Amino acid sequence: MALKPFIVHGVQLFVAEKSRVAQGRCLEAGSAAEACRIAEEKVRVGRAIGAAAFTRTVVDPDYDDGGEPVTLAIFGKVPPGLADQLPF
């Protein structure tokens, strides 16, 4: 039986580590709009130096099978090249 793909939304936080930008926690969100709101808020209140809201199609979560994440919005400082992944 084929698995039905589903969409996941999330936020990748970025932190300062030894004077560079490093990945922090990854948070789940219920929608693309919520992911953008969470990402912006985490940077605004100082919980992270940067954040990226993303969406991803997943086919089989047990095997991390699915499409590449699509960056919806970025806030604050993020690693070089991440802004190039924005879909506009």
N, C-alpha and C positions, 0 to 999 in steps of 0.2 A: 504494500500500500504506500503510495506516494505521500510525502509530508507536504502540508500546505504552508507556503512561506508566510511569514508575518513580519511586521515592521516594529523595530525597537527604536526608542529615542533615548538619548543620554547626554551627559555632560562630562567632558574630560577636563579635570582641573590641572593647573600647572603651578608649581612652587619654585622658589629660589633655593638652589642647592649648590653650594660652593661657587657662588657668583655665576651660575648659569641657570637656565630655565629647564626644569625637569618635570616629568609626569608626576602628578599626584593621584588622588582618588578618582575613580570613575563612578558617576552617579546615574541611576536610572531616572527616566521621566516618563510621564503618561502621554505626552504629546510633543510635537515639535515646538509649539508655542511655550509649553512649560519648560522644555529644555533650554530655550533661549532666555526665559525669565530667570531660571535658576543660575545659569552661567553668568548673566549680568549681575545678579544679586551677590553671588559668591565673591566676585571681584570688587564690587562696590563696598561691601562690608569688610573687606580685607582677609577673607578666608583663603584666597588664592591670589597670585599675582596675575594670573591669566586663566581663561576658560574657553572651551570650544563646545558649542552645542552641535550635536550630530544626529543623524538618522541612519539606520542600516536595515536591510532586508536580511532576515535569518531564515534558513531552511531547516537546519537541524542543530539546535543549540548544544546537544551532547557532543557534537564533533566540531563546533564553531564553524559550521558550514553556512555560507551566505555571501552576500555582496560586500564590497568595500564600504566603509562609512562615508557618508556625504556630509561635509561640514556645512552647517546652516548659518552659524554666526560665530564670531570670535570677539572676546573682550579682554582688555589688558594685554600683558606680555605673553606671547606664545612662541614656540620654537620657530626658527626661520623656515619658510616654505609652507607653513600651515595655511596662511592667508591665500596662497596660490590654489588651494584645494576648494575654495569657496565656489559654489555653483553659479557665479555671475561674473 
